[in-house]
Every structure is written in C-alpha cells, then in structure tokens.
Amino acid sequence: MDTGFSRALLAWYVRSARPLPWRATRDPYAIWVAEVLLQQTRVEVAIPYYHRFLQAFPTVESLAAAQGEEVLRVWEGLGYYARARHLHRAARLVTEQGGFPTTAEGWMKLPGVGPYTAAAIASIAFGQDVLALDGNGLRVGARLLGIRRPLDDPSARQRIRAGLEALLPRGRAGEFNQALMDLGATVCLARSPRCEACPVWRWCAAAAHGLWEHIPARPAKRPKPHRHFVAVLVRDPAGRVLLVRQPPRGLWGGLWILPQVEARTWRQARQRLERVLGVRLRRRTGRPFAVLQHGFTHFLATFRAVEAIPSARPAVGRFVSPRSPGVPVPVPTRRILERLRT
C-alpha cells in the first residue's frame, strides 16, 4: 500500500475534521483531560464535562492543589470515577516532576494512562511519531487490511498495528491518529459503513471484496451478570438523608452513597446494614421506596431502596439535603435522591 493512503486520509481530515474543542489547542493538559474523558464516554457527552472540568481546574497546578472530593464533585454524573482519581493523582505527580512528559513512554508512567491515551497525547501535543490505536482505528485498520478476525484477537491487533504503523506519516502522526478516529466515528461505522463517502476506499480490502459488513468479525456476546443491592433510606427530623462515604478504592471509591449492601431482599440485608451503621433498623413500610436498574461496564445492577427508622443516630455517615447534597454522589444514589424531591 503506497503513501497515497496517508495523503488522501489527511486531506480528507483537513476538510472534514470534527470541530471538537480540544482540537483548538496544543496545551497538553487540556488534551490530556479530553483523552481521559473520552476513555469511556461518547464525544457529545464529554464536551460539556470538558468545559466544566477546565473551568473548575484551568491548569494542572490547580487540579493538583484541589481536594479529592472537589474533583469528584465536578466529575459527578459521568461515571467511571477511577478516571477522576487517577487524573488527580497524576496531576500531583506532574507538578512534583516540574512538567509534562513529552513521550508516550513517559505518559505511560502516570496513573490511569494506557497505551492509547499516552500515544494520543504524545503525538497531538508533542508531535511524537507514534500510532494511537483506539476501537475506531482498529476497525478501520481491519477493513483496510482485510483482517477478518475479531478485534479482541491479539494476533489481529498486532497485524493491524503493524500495517498502520507502516503508513504513519512522519511529522503528522497527531493528525493521522485523529483522522483515523474521525473516519471510524463518522464514515467507517461498525454497522452500515458509508463506503460511498470514504476518502480511502480505493485502498480498502474489505471494500474491494464487498466484505465491509463482515470485517471485523464480531465476537460472541456474553451476557452480563446481574447483581442486586439493597440501600437503606434513613432520614432525620429535618428530612435530610443519610449518606456514607466509600473508601478510595472500589466501585464507589471516594463517593457518598446511601448505605447499601449486595443482597436481594431487606431480610438478607438488614443485619449487614445494621453493622455498617452501628444501630438497629426498623423498616418503615412494606414495599421499597424505589427500585431502579443501572448498567455498568461489566454487570447490570438492580437497586432497592428501603425506608427505615434507626434506633439511634447512626455511628457513620452524614445527613444531607436530597435537593443539594453538597458531596459527590454516583448516578444510582442521585436518582433515588431525585425521587425524594418530588
């Protein structure tokens, strides 16, 4: 495959690049924040959080100086909170070291920075000639090279990487990486790709053989496990609700949640909840206050919120206003609190 592929791809990118806010800067901090946001978040969801985060923490120094709870509060509602904790911790390391890494290898040493994120920042912000390969790029590469195996196959990923690295234009790796991402996001779609609009169709093996809908092969879907949680709703005389803070690590690391345990029923959960709170609990009504479902990356969850009266003031936690908790809370807790406002 000749270098005409790279020239055609970059010319298309110059004409058709998505006008994303982090593309208007070469500031490594802003690009880093954007790449972390995009790890588990769609672009249209990430954009308002990008502006919100940079407004709260405009520099790496301001992020490093912030309290962890303050960072989580700005991140609230976005999910995957380990990203915020890693970003905060890494900002402190960067300020201690006196500056940003300039290579992908250097970025990989920071918490929460994997191979793709490291290569993206190094190529876009510092011009390093490295390939940043995300899911979009892997799909484009598989079709371009006619690799039929699923993208989670290590040998397929290795072949795609080698093929695309051979096409990487020296001095323009940042644009090349973003062009691959945009091509996969807007044209070379996972389903119903728009081959008629593709700027590089003439180099594409899948297009040449009419196999674009079969490349890459889709791995067999595995059903997600379903977990059940019982949360207890404890209110004080002023109508405030008890939340407890979670340890730094774990599913809700550093966030404030309704006291909860993994269980299917109040009978299964009661004694464990009493041990958590250090008080006896008496259920207020015979039916749950709320039942809601929430999808996580690796499992589905059902939450049952039960109102209860404690025998004394709980030994842990803090009573907060459901309307304005003032502390960072995850989506399931926020959804239950919202029901209290109506």
N, C-alpha and C positions, 0 to 999 in steps of 0.2 A: 504494500500500500504506500503510495507516494505522499509527499508532503502537501499535495493539493487538498487532502482531507483537512489538515490543520488550517490552511489558508481559508478554505470555504467555511469552516466552523467559526473561525474568529471574525470573518467578515459578516457572517450572519449575526454573531453576538453584538458587534458594534451597532448593527441596525436594530436588533430586536431584544436587547437585554432588558430584563425586568427592572423597573426603576425602584429598586429597594433602597431604603435609607442608609444602610451600612455600606452601600457601594459608592456613596458620595464622599467617602473619607478614606485615608490611608492610616488613620490612627489605630495602632494595634490593639489598644484597649477596647475601642468601640467594635472593631471587627471580632475580637475575642468574645465579647458579650453576645454579639449576634450569633456566632457559631455555637455557643453554649445553649442559647435559647432554641436554636434550630435542631438540636440533637434529638428531641422527642416532641417537637411542636411544629405544626403547619405554619407556613410563612405568614398567612393572613392573621393567625392568632399571635404570632411572635412580634409583629410590627408594633402594636400598642405597648406591649411589655418592654420592647427595646427602648422606646421613648420614655416610658415610665421609669425604667431602671437607670438610664443615663441622666434623667432629671434628678433622681434621688442621689445618685453616685456618679458625678460627671467625670471623675478621674479615678485611676487605680488607687491613688493615695486616699481619696475619700471613701472608697469601698473598704480599703484595708483598715481604716480608722473606725468604721461602723461597728455596732454591736450585732452579734449574730441574729438576734430576734428582729432587729430592724431590717436586716437583709431579707429574712424570711417573710416579713410583712409585705415588703414591696413585691416579692415573688408570689404572694398568696394567690391561689386560684389557678396557677399554671401547672402545678403538679410536678412530680419527679424532683422533689425538693433537695435531693442529694446534689443536684447540679448547682443550686444556690450555695450550699455549704462548701462544696469544692471550689467554686468561684471565689468565695470569700477567703477561704484558706489560702488559695493560690495567690490572691491579690496581696496578702500579707507577705508571702514568700518573695514576690516580685519586688515589693518595696524594700524588703530586707536586703535583697541582692543588688538593689540600685538600678534596676532596669529590666526591660523585657528580653526574653531570649530572642534570638534572630534566626534560629534554625528549627526545623521540625524536631530534631533530636533534643534540642533544649526545651521546647514546649512540652514534649512528652514527659519530662521530669516533673511537671506541675500536676497537682491533684485534679482529677476529672478530665484530663486532656488525653484523648486517644489518638491513634494514628491519623484518622481523617481530619479531626479538628486541628491537630498540630500542623499537618501539611497545608491545610487551607489557610491558616494564619500566616505561616512562613512564606507561602507563595504570594498571597494577596498583599500582606502588609510589608514584607521584606524582600520580595522578588526572588525567593529561592526557587530553583528549578526542581520542584518535587510534585508528584501527582497526588491529588487529593481525591480519593475514590469513595463516594457515598453510594447509596442504593440506586439513585438515578444514573450515576456514572457506570455502575456495574451493569445495569440493564442496557444502556446504550452500547457498552463495550461487547456484551454478549451478542447482541444483534449484529453489530458491525462485523464481528469476527465469526459469526455463525456458530457460537458455542451453545449447545442445546441443554446442557446440564443445569440443574437448579443453582441459583446464586449462593446458596449456603454450602455448596460443594467446594472444599478448599482448592482442589486442582483447577476447577473452573475459575475461581477468583484469581489464582496465580496466573493463569493464561491470559485473563482479561487485563490484569495489571501489566504484564509484560508487553502485551500488544499496544496498550495505550501509552505506556512509557516510551515506546519507540516512536510515537507520534508527537510527543511533548515538544512544543516549540521553545527553544531556549530563549530566555528573557521575557517570555509571555505566559509563564505557567499559571499565574494567577487568573488571567483572562481565560485561558484554556480550561482550567478547572471550573470556573463559573459558567462558561459556555456549555460544558458537559452537563452541569447541573440543570441549567435552564432548558437545554434540549430535552432532557429526560422529564422535566416537570411540565413542559408545555407542548411538546411535539411527540417525542418517543415515549408515549404513555404506556403504562403497564397493560391497560386494556384499550382496544381501539386506537392504536397509534395513528397519528396523522402523517403518514408517509408522503402524501402529496405535498406537504408543506416542509418536508425535511431538507435542509441545505446540504446534507451529505449522503443522500440516498444512493448516489451512484457508486459509493464505496461500501455499501452495506450488503453483507452476505445474506442476511435474512430477507431483505427486500428483493434481492436478485432471485431468490428461490421461493418467494411467496410464503415465507415461514415466520413473518413478524408476529403472528398471533401464537406461535408455538415456541418462540425463543424469548426469554429463557424458560425452561420447563418450570412449572410451579410445584414446589414441594407439597407433599400431603399435609393437609391441615390437621393439627392436633387439637382436640377440644381443650379449652381452658378449664382448670379445676375451679370449683365453686366453693368459696369459703363463707361462713356465716359468723356475724358478730352481734352481740347484744350490748347496747350502750344504755347507760342509766342517766335519766334526766332529773337532776336534783336542783331545786330552786330555793332561794332564801326568801324571807318575808317581803323583800323589795322586788321580787320577780326576777332577780338575776339568776344566772345558770352557772353551775359548777363545771369548770374545765380543769384538766390536769395536763401538765407539760410532760412531753415524752423525752426520753434520753436522746443524746445526739445521734446515735445510730439506730437503725431500724426503719420500719415502714413509715412512721410518722416522726422521724428524727427532728427534735427541736421544736415541733409544733405543739399547739394546745388542742386537745380533743375532749369530747365527752368521755367520762370514764367508761371503758369498754373492755370486753374480753371476747375471745373467739368461742362462740357457743351458738346453739340453735334456739334455745329457749331460756326464759327467765329462771326456771328451776335449775338448769345447768349452770347459769351464770351467776346466780345470786351470791353464793358463798365466796366465790373468787372476787367479785366486785366488792364485797364487804371487807375482804382482806386488803384490797387496794386502797380503800377509803378509810379503813380503821373504824368503821361504825356499822351498826345493824341497819338493814334497809327493809322497808315495808312498801310493797307495790301499791301504787295509788289507784289504779284502775285495772280492769280485767283484760284490756286489749292494748296493743302497743300504741304509743303516741304517734309513731311514724315508722314506716317500712320503706326502705329505698334501696336501689341497686346502684352499684358503681363499678365501672370496668377499669381494671389495672392492666399493665402490660402483660403480666403472666397469669392473672387469675381474675375471676369475677367475684364480687362480694355483695352480700345482702346484709344490710344493717337494720336491726330492730331497736328502736329507741323506746324505753320503758320509763314512765314516770315513777319515782319512788320518794318516800319520806325517810330521811335518816334519823337515827335515834339521838344523834348529837351532831355538832358541827364536824364535818369530815376533817381528818388529820392532814390531808393533802389537797392541793388544788387552789383555785382562785374563782370567786364568783364574779361574773362579767355580765354586762348588758347584752342581750341577744341582738339588739339593734346595732350596737357598736362595741364589739368585744375588746378592741384595742390590743389584741395579740394575734399572731399569725395562726390561722386555723386551716385545715385541709378541706377539700370540697365536700365530703360527706357531712362533716360537722357543720359547715356553713349552711348546707341545705336544710339540716334539721333546725338550726337556729332561725333560718328564714321563716319556717312554719310557725315559730313562736311569735313572729311579728304580726301575723295576720289574725 
